[in-house]
Amino acid sequence: MSCRSTLSFAAAALLAVPMPALGQALEGVIRQRTLDLEEDALYGLIYAESENEPDFETEADWLRFVAGKLLPIPIDDLTGGQESDLTVHIRGTMLRYEDASTGGYVITDLSTMTTRMVDPSTRSYVEVSAEDAQAAADEAARQAEEMMARMGVDPEEVPTGDMDDEYGDEEGGVRFTPRVRAVGRTEQVNGHTAEVFEAEAGSEIGMGWCAEDPTGMRAAMEHVADQVVDFAQDEDALEDEGPLLEDLLCQEGIPVRTKILRMGSWGGFAYSVTEILSMERTSVSPDIFEIPAGYTKKAIEDLWR
């Protein structure tokens, strides 16, 4: 199980802070910021010096060209994107994500994979269980099969995304062979000494600043990961596509900063920069993981209304 899918970028980073004893419950607070830019906001940065670009034989070469323009730009110099400041409270397997831009928050119990999305403005919340998530995935698969049937497409003939057959072939689309390369330097990221890496995987290309693993960190992460319920009966479709870039970087340490350029299946692209602003080991009250009295539980369908 990857560190991103298990604990999220921020929660995984908290494990890099030394703790007195491995058996001690994991508690602390993390602040993280992310800046997301869609392609409309990116064109001005890519072609700031010239509107001309060389010819590219493959989309992979073109994406590398775009990455070469974007990756050197500091996050404070990026404009036109959507910035979010996330505060994560963690206590054992309980996580609470607070987004300053929305005023709402999300509570996740990793031991049951139950998530509650809380909206203080309406004094309400929506609860999504592991079973709900599985049912939604099954329904999406059923609708996809129905659509293929109406189009006369045989599901057995749809490419499965087998890694051995496809990862080495970048013709006709972006499908990088997963690779991570240390660039040979370290930098300070908000108080953490981090080694800098370049990485490619699937339709993603980017960089990661990875802090070293303190003694016991990996064991602590595995201890928490072992408590996570894997409710999926079949292998996740995203896993069929191979490792995500952040998963590769997690193998090099704790990614305290990432810059990732992604190309979507529609041909468009997006760019995101995420970094840990602060991490603090401190006691966290269990009360903040409870739904306040008087809040109304809404149906999951209300999320799309």
Summary of the structure (lengths in Angstrom):
residues: 305
radius of gyration: 20.8
end to end distance: 33.2
largest distance: 61.3
contacts: 846
relative contact order: 0.22
helix: 30%
strand: 33%
